[in-house]
Amino acid sequence: MDKLSEQDRAFVERAGHHRLHARGSAIVSQGQASGPALIVEEGWLKSAHVSAHGAQALLGIIGPGAVVGALQILTDTPHTGEVTALTDSQVLHITKPRFLQLLAERPAVEHAVHRSLFSRARDAEGHLASICSLPPEQRLCRLILCLVQGYGERTGSGLEICIPLSQLDFAAWAGVSIETVQRILRTWRRRGIISTGRQRITVLDATSLSRITCVNGRASR
């Protein structure tokens, strides 16, 4: 949605109302009926699915410009996961009828929503392929490299992931245990590849991290 013209963006903003969500607050519940559509204006959200046994699978990170709930509105289906604020966030809420009217009246907005849906579907497909085909260290490595490339901020020592993710979040996203994440990060810290803090990872040696990724089906060190 951030690529819309100023006119279309103003039209979208007038269609809804702004709400502030505190860090850690639930915004969408798993199984919740479709509507309203949510557009992230500031901050970061996470989407996760919780199994009947309480196991959590992180589905993705949602940042400024992203739309939440569009697929559920268009298909009239409930949300398959929960959405929580990772940081204090400002979100534009647009009711289901108004959102459908918006798509019908503004072709550029409709195209932007479709692009967002296609992009998230492509990312989900790539992530699923990674989980199914790669060993844990390479899964975590690719995840961190993707986050650094998309959301990294350069510091004096390296590239810091600017989204506050816990080790439990990384475990849920990579499809591994928290103990496995802790072991891998400990090894990387010892080798000087990364440094870590509370909900913070800084990549110190991106070249070494890249070598851990899969090359011709094998890990390269």
C-alpha positions in Angstrom: 0.0 0.0 0.0 3.0 2.3 0.4 3.3 2.6 -3.4 -0.1 4.2 -3.8 -0.4 7.7 -5.1 -1.1 10.4 -2.6 -4.7 10.7 -3.8 -5.4 7.0 -3.4 -3.6 6.9 0.0 -5.8 9.8 1.2 -8.9 8.0 0.0 -7.8 4.9 1.9 -7.2 6.8 5.1 -10.6 8.5 5.0 -12.2 5.0 4.7 -11.1 3.9 8.1 -10.1 5.0 11.6 -6.7 4.9 13.2 -6.1 2.8 16.4 -3.0 2.5 18.6 -2.1 -1.1 19.7 0.3 -1.5 22.6 3.2 -3.9 22.3 2.1 -7.5 23.1 -1.6 -6.7 22.6 -3.8 -9.1 20.6 -5.3 -7.5 17.4 -6.9 -10.5 15.7 -7.9 -13.8 17.3 -7.4 -17.2 15.6 -10.8 -18.3 14.2 -12.1 -14.7 14.2 -14.7 -14.0 11.5 -13.5 -11.9 8.5 -13.4 -8.1 8.8 -12.2 -5.5 9.4 -9.3 -5.0 7.1 -6.2 -3.7 8.9 -3.4 -1.6 7.3 -0.2 -1.2 9.4 0.9 2.4 9.4 3.6 2.3 12.1 5.2 -0.6 14.0 5.4 -4.3 13.6 3.0 -7.2 14.1 3.4 -10.9 14.0 1.0 -13.6 12.7 1.0 -17.0 14.3 -1.0 -20.2 14.4 -1.6 -22.1 17.6 -2.3 -25.8 17.5 -4.8 -27.6 19.7 -1.9 -28.7 21.9 -0.6 -25.1 22.3 2.3 -25.3 19.9 2.9 -22.1 18.0 4.0 -21.7 14.4 5.0 -18.2 13.4 3.4 -17.4 10.0 5.1 -14.1 9.3 6.1 -10.6 10.3 3.8 -7.7 9.2 5.2 -4.2 8.8 4.2 -0.8 7.6 2.1 -0.8 4.4 1.0 -4.4 4.8 -2.7 -5.3 4.8 -4.1 -7.8 7.3 -7.5 -9.6 6.7 -7.9 -8.9 3.0 -7.9 -12.6 2.1 -10.4 -13.4 4.8 -12.7 -10.6 3.5 -12.4 -11.6 -0.1 -13.0 -15.3 0.6 -15.4 -14.8 3.5 -13.4 -17.1 5.7 -12.2 -16.8 9.3 -8.6 -16.0 10.3 -6.4 -19.1 10.5 -4.0 -17.4 12.9 -3.7 -14.7 15.6 -2.1 -11.3 15.1 -0.2 -9.6 17.9 1.6 -6.3 18.1 5.4 -6.8 18.4 5.9 -3.1 19.0 3.6 -0.2 19.8 1.8 0.1 16.5 -0.7 2.3 14.7 -3.1 0.5 12.5 -5.9 1.7 10.2 -9.1 -0.3 10.6 -11.5 -0.4 7.7 -14.9 -2.2 8.1 -15.6 -5.1 5.7 -18.3 -3.3 3.7 -16.2 -0.1 3.4 -13.2 -2.1 2.3 -15.1 -4.0 -0.4 -16.5 -0.6 -1.6 -13.0 0.8 -1.6 -11.7 -2.0 -3.8 -14.6 -1.5 -6.2 -14.1 2.2 -6.5 -10.3 2.5 -6.6 -8.6 0.1 -9.0 -5.1 1.1 -7.8 -6.0 0.0 -4.3 -7.4 -3.3 -5.5 -4.2 -4.0 -7.5 -2.1 -3.1 -4.4 -4.1 -5.5 -2.2 -3.7 -8.3 -4.8 0.1 -7.6 -5.0 0.3 -7.8 -1.3 -1.6 -11.2 -1.2 0.6 -12.6 -4.0 3.8 -11.5 -2.3 2.8 -13.1 1.0 1.7 -16.3 -0.7 5.1 -16.5 -2.5 7.0 -15.9 0.8 4.9 -18.5 2.6 5.6 -21.0 -0.2 9.4 -20.3 0.0 9.3 -20.6 3.8 7.5 -24.0 3.6 10.0 -25.3 1.1 12.8 -24.3 3.4 11.3 -26.0 6.4 10.7 -29.2 4.5 14.1 -29.4 2.8 16.8 -27.8 5.0 18.3 -28.9 8.3 17.7 -26.6 11.3 20.9 -24.6 11.2 20.4 -23.7 7.5 16.7 -22.8 8.1 17.7 -20.4 10.9 20.5 -19.0 8.8 18.3 -18.3 5.8 15.7 -16.7 8.1 18.2 -14.4 9.7 19.7 -13.4 6.3 16.3 -12.6 4.9 15.5 -10.4 8.0 18.9 -8.6 7.7 18.4 -8.0 4.0 14.8 -6.7 4.5 14.9 -5.0 7.9 18.6 -4.7 8.8 20.0 -1.4 10.2 23.8 -0.8 10.0 25.5 -0.2 13.4 29.1 0.2 14.3 29.6 -3.5 14.6 27.4 -4.9 11.8 23.8 -5.2 10.7 21.1 -5.4 13.4 17.6 -6.8 12.8 15.4 -3.9 13.8 12.4 -6.0 14.6 12.2 -7.2 18.3 12.0 -11.0 17.9 12.6 -13.4 20.8 14.4 -16.7 20.4 11.0 -18.4 20.9 9.8 -16.4 17.9 12.8 -17.6 15.8 12.1 -21.2 16.9 8.4 -21.0 16.0 9.2 -19.4 12.6 12.0 -21.9 11.7 10.1 -24.9 12.9 12.6 -26.0 15.4 12.8 -26.2 19.2 13.9 -23.3 21.4 16.8 -25.5 22.6 18.0 -25.9 19.0 17.9 -22.1 18.4 19.8 -21.4 21.6 22.5 -24.0 20.6 22.9 -22.6 17.1 23.1 -19.0 18.2 25.6 -19.9 20.9 27.8 -21.5 18.3 27.6 -18.5 16.0 28.4 -16.1 18.9 31.4 -18.1 19.7 32.6 -18.0 16.1 32.1 -14.2 16.0 29.3 -14.4 13.4 26.6 -12.7 15.4 26.0 -10.9 18.7 22.8 -11.1 20.6 20.9 -9.2 23.3 17.3 -9.1 24.5 15.2 -9.6 21.4 18.1 -8.4 19.3 20.4 -10.1 16.8 23.3 -8.3 15.0 25.1 -10.0 12.2 28.8 -9.3 12.5 30.0 -11.5 9.7 27.5 -11.9 6.9 29.9 -13.7 4.6 30.4 -16.5 7.1 26.6 -16.7 7.7 26.0 -16.9 4.0 28.4 -19.9 3.7 26.2 -21.9 6.0 23.3 -21.7 3.6 22.6 -24.6 1.2 24.9 -24.9 -1.8 24.1 -27.7 -4.2 22.1 -29.4 -1.5 24.9 -29.4 1.1 26.0 -27.1 3.8 29.1 -25.1 3.1 31.3 -23.8 5.8 
